[in-house]
Amino acid sequence: MSPLIRWFHQLGSPPYFDRFAARWTPWAYLLGVLTMAVGLYGALLQVPADYQQGDSFRILYIHVPAAWMSMAAFALMALYSAIALIWRIKLCEILAMACAPTGAAFTLITLATGSIWGRPMWGTWWDWDPRLTTELILLFLYLGVIGLYAAIDDRRNAARAAGLLAIVGVALLPVIRWSVVWWNSLHQGQTISLFGKSQMDPSMMWPLIWMIIGTKLWFVGSLLARARADNLRRETGKDWVAKLAAGGAR
């Protein structure tokens, strides 16, 4: 067995995952905060004002990374859920459900910053624009997953039911992505691309890249922290959890 496959098998062990998460969660949070701090410094103090939107455009340095993370977190949740349903891997159930609260938070940030940005640009806080409406539906799907997981007492059955909702809901992601192309929309079309041609001036791109990396690192920290907490709740009563609690109480 290769070392990588052996490591994945070990990671599925609740005690091993607990040690892994405890070790790397603080680093993910720390690196995420530092990276986002660099991005915000550049966005607020280094990048010049936009020639059309003025300083109000700076909110995109929060809006865009949050929007991308709202969809990435849901896609990851659906992937973990599919793996859990097919191969009955308990850790994937835990990781899938740990994606939901942070993904919902990023979706809420996306909607809030979009409304703040839309007020001076569109003259209104909200419009039933295809991009805004589908992003709102995404928030409801996140809340549905969270609510369904909390409503069923049996943790494994709850994760499977909520995971099935996540798998079905993933069909919304391409609609969100291409909504500005498929329908006449107030929301501006795609202007930013990390790998293709971008309409954004290169001098304005570097803080955005830092923010995108920072939000992903923060998400990893949140995912590990929430998964570790859920893992410990599920393993309550096991010897290794008792030893861990006894060691922490000293």
C-alpha positions as CSV (number, residue, x, y, z in Angstrom):
1,M,0.0,0.0,0.0
2,S,1.4,3.4,-1.0
3,P,2.1,6.0,1.8
4,L,-0.6,8.3,0.5
5,I,-3.4,5.6,0.5
6,R,-2.2,4.5,3.9
7,W,-2.5,8.1,5.2
8,F,-6.1,8.4,3.8
9,H,-7.0,5.1,5.6
10,Q,-5.5,6.5,8.8
11,L,-7.3,9.8,8.5
12,G,-10.6,7.9,8.6
13,S,-9.8,6.8,12.1
14,P,-11.6,9.1,14.6
15,P,-8.6,9.4,17.0
16,Y,-6.2,10.0,14.1
17,F,-8.4,12.7,12.6
18,D,-8.8,14.4,16.0
19,R,-5.0,14.7,16.2
20,F,-4.7,15.9,12.6
21,A,-7.5,18.5,13.0
22,A,-6.1,19.7,16.4
23,R,-2.7,20.2,14.8
24,W,-3.6,22.0,11.6
25,T,-6.7,24.0,12.5
26,P,-4.8,26.8,14.3
27,W,-2.3,27.0,11.3
28,A,-5.1,27.3,8.8
29,Y,-6.8,30.0,10.8
30,L,-3.6,31.9,11.3
31,L,-2.5,31.8,7.7
32,G,-6.0,32.7,6.6
33,V,-6.1,35.8,8.8
34,L,-2.6,36.9,7.7
35,T,-3.3,36.4,4.0
36,M,-6.6,38.2,4.2
37,A,-4.9,41.1,6.1
38,V,-2.4,41.5,3.2
39,G,-5.3,41.4,0.7
40,L,-7.4,44.0,2.6
41,Y,-4.3,46.3,3.0
42,G,-3.8,46.2,-0.7
43,A,-7.5,46.6,-1.5
44,L,-8.0,49.6,0.9
45,L,-4.7,51.4,0.7
46,Q,-2.7,50.4,-2.4
47,V,-5.2,49.9,-5.2
48,P,-6.4,53.2,-6.9
49,A,-10.1,54.0,-7.1
50,D,-12.0,52.7,-10.1
51,Y,-12.5,55.2,-12.9
52,Q,-16.2,54.5,-13.1
53,Q,-17.3,53.2,-9.6
54,G,-14.9,55.2,-7.5
55,D,-14.0,53.8,-4.1
56,S,-17.3,51.8,-3.9
57,F,-15.7,49.1,-6.1
58,R,-13.4,48.1,-3.2
59,I,-16.2,46.0,-1.7
60,L,-15.6,43.4,-4.5
61,Y,-12.5,42.3,-2.6
62,I,-14.8,40.8,-0.1
63,H,-17.8,40.1,-2.3
64,V,-16.0,38.1,-5.0
65,P,-14.0,35.8,-2.7
66,A,-17.1,35.2,-0.6
67,A,-19.2,34.4,-3.6
68,W,-16.7,31.9,-5.0
69,M,-16.4,30.3,-1.6
70,S,-20.2,30.0,-1.2
71,M,-20.3,27.8,-4.3
72,A,-17.0,26.0,-3.7
73,A,-18.1,25.0,-0.2
74,F,-21.4,23.7,-1.5
75,A,-19.7,21.7,-4.2
76,L,-17.3,20.2,-1.6
77,M,-20.2,19.4,0.7
78,A,-22.0,17.5,-2.2
79,L,-18.8,15.7,-3.0
80,Y,-18.3,14.5,0.6
81,S,-21.9,13.6,0.8
82,A,-21.7,11.5,-2.4
83,I,-18.6,9.6,-1.1
84,A,-20.3,9.0,2.2
85,L,-23.5,7.7,0.6
86,I,-21.6,5.4,-1.8
87,W,-18.8,4.1,0.5
88,R,-20.4,4.7,3.9
89,I,-17.3,6.6,5.1
90,K,-18.3,8.3,8.4
91,L,-15.6,10.9,8.3
92,C,-17.0,12.2,4.9
93,E,-20.4,12.5,6.5
94,I,-18.8,14.6,9.2
95,L,-16.9,16.8,6.8
96,A,-19.9,17.3,4.5
97,M,-22.0,18.6,7.4
98,A,-19.1,20.7,8.7
99,C,-19.1,22.5,5.3
100,A,-22.6,23.8,5.7
101,P,-22.4,26.5,8.4
102,T,-19.3,28.2,7.0
103,G,-20.7,27.9,3.4
104,A,-23.9,29.6,4.6
105,A,-21.9,32.4,6.3
106,F,-20.0,33.0,3.0
107,T,-23.3,33.1,1.1
108,L,-24.8,35.6,3.6
109,I,-21.7,37.8,3.2
110,T,-22.1,37.6,-0.6
111,L,-25.7,38.7,-0.4
112,A,-25.0,41.5,2.1
113,T,-22.0,42.9,0.2
114,G,-23.9,42.6,-3.1
115,S,-26.7,44.7,-1.7
116,I,-24.3,47.3,-0.3
117,W,-22.6,47.4,-3.7
118,G,-25.9,47.4,-5.6
119,R,-27.3,50.5,-3.7
120,P,-25.1,53.1,-5.4
121,M,-24.7,51.1,-8.7
122,W,-28.3,50.1,-9.3
123,G,-30.2,52.6,-7.0
124,T,-31.7,49.8,-4.9
125,W,-30.7,47.4,-2.1
126,W,-32.3,44.4,-3.8
127,D,-33.6,43.3,-7.2
128,W,-34.9,39.9,-8.2
129,D,-32.0,39.6,-10.5
130,P,-31.2,36.0,-11.7
131,R,-27.7,36.0,-10.0
132,L,-29.1,37.5,-6.7
133,T,-32.1,35.2,-6.7
134,T,-30.2,32.0,-7.3
135,E,-27.6,33.0,-4.6
136,L,-30.5,33.5,-2.2
137,I,-31.8,30.0,-3.1
138,L,-28.3,28.7,-2.3
139,L,-28.6,30.2,1.1
140,F,-31.9,28.5,1.7
141,L,-30.4,25.2,0.5
142,Y,-27.6,25.6,3.1
143,L,-30.1,26.3,5.8
144,G,-32.1,23.3,4.7
145,V,-29.1,21.1,5.0
146,I,-28.3,22.5,8.5
147,G,-31.9,22.2,9.6
148,L,-32.3,18.6,8.3
149,Y,-29.1,17.5,10.0
150,A,-30.2,19.0,13.3
151,A,-33.8,17.6,13.1
152,I,-32.9,13.9,13.0
153,D,-31.5,12.4,16.2
154,D,-29.5,9.6,14.7
155,R,-26.3,11.3,13.4
156,R,-25.6,8.9,10.5
157,N,-29.2,9.0,9.2
158,A,-29.2,12.8,9.6
159,A,-26.0,13.2,7.6
160,R,-27.3,10.9,4.9
161,A,-30.6,12.8,4.6
162,A,-28.9,16.2,4.6
163,G,-26.2,14.9,2.2
164,L,-28.9,13.8,-0.3
165,L,-30.3,17.3,-0.3
166,A,-26.8,18.7,-0.9
167,I,-26.3,16.3,-3.8
168,V,-29.6,17.4,-5.4
169,G,-28.9,21.1,-4.7
170,V,-25.5,21.0,-6.5
171,A,-27.4,21.4,-9.7
172,L,-28.0,25.0,-8.8
173,L,-24.3,25.9,-9.0
174,P,-24.0,26.1,-12.8
175,V,-27.2,28.1,-12.9
176,I,-25.6,30.7,-10.5
177,R,-22.4,30.6,-12.5
178,W,-24.0,31.2,-15.9
179,S,-27.0,33.2,-14.9
180,V,-25.5,36.5,-16.1
181,V,-25.0,34.9,-19.5
182,W,-28.3,33.1,-19.9
183,W,-30.6,35.9,-18.8
184,N,-30.7,39.7,-19.1
185,S,-29.3,40.7,-15.7
186,L,-28.6,43.9,-13.7
187,H,-25.5,42.0,-12.4
188,Q,-22.4,42.7,-14.4
189,G,-21.0,39.9,-16.5
190,Q,-17.8,38.1,-15.6
191,T,-14.9,40.6,-15.4
192,I,-12.5,38.6,-13.3
193,S,-10.7,35.4,-14.3
194,L,-7.7,33.9,-12.4
195,F,-6.7,31.7,-15.3
196,G,-8.1,33.3,-18.4
197,K,-8.4,36.8,-19.7
198,S,-9.6,39.3,-17.1
199,Q,-11.1,42.7,-17.7
200,M,-9.8,43.9,-14.4
201,D,-6.5,45.8,-14.5
202,P,-3.6,43.6,-13.3
203,S,-2.6,46.3,-10.8
204,M,-5.9,45.7,-9.1
205,M,-5.8,41.9,-9.2
206,W,-3.1,41.0,-6.6
207,P,-5.2,41.9,-3.5
208,L,-8.1,39.9,-4.8
209,I,-5.8,36.8,-5.2
210,W,-4.6,37.2,-1.6
211,M,-8.2,37.5,-0.4
212,I,-9.3,34.4,-2.4
213,I,-6.4,32.4,-0.9
214,G,-7.1,33.7,2.6
215,T,-10.8,32.8,2.5
216,K,-9.9,29.3,1.4
217,L,-7.5,28.9,4.2
218,W,-10.0,30.2,6.7
219,F,-12.6,27.8,5.3
220,V,-10.1,24.9,5.9
221,G,-9.6,26.0,9.5
222,S,-13.4,26.2,10.0
223,L,-14.0,22.9,8.3
224,L,-11.4,21.1,10.5
225,A,-12.6,22.8,13.7
226,R,-16.3,21.9,13.1
227,A,-15.5,18.4,11.9
228,R,-13.4,17.8,15.0
229,A,-16.2,18.9,17.3
230,D,-18.7,16.7,15.6
231,N,-16.3,13.8,15.6
232,L,-15.8,14.2,19.4
233,R,-19.6,14.3,19.9
234,R,-20.1,11.2,18.0
235,E,-17.3,9.4,19.8
236,T,-18.5,10.4,23.3
237,G,-18.0,7.4,25.6
238,K,-15.1,5.9,23.7
239,D,-11.9,5.4,25.7
240,W,-9.7,7.7,23.6
241,V,-12.2,10.6,24.1
242,A,-12.2,9.9,27.9
243,K,-8.4,10.0,27.9
244,L,-8.4,13.2,25.8
245,A,-10.8,14.8,28.3
246,A,-8.8,13.7,31.2
247,G,-5.6,15.1,29.7
248,G,-7.3,18.4,29.0
249,A,-8.6,18.6,32.6
250,R,-5.2,18.4,34.1
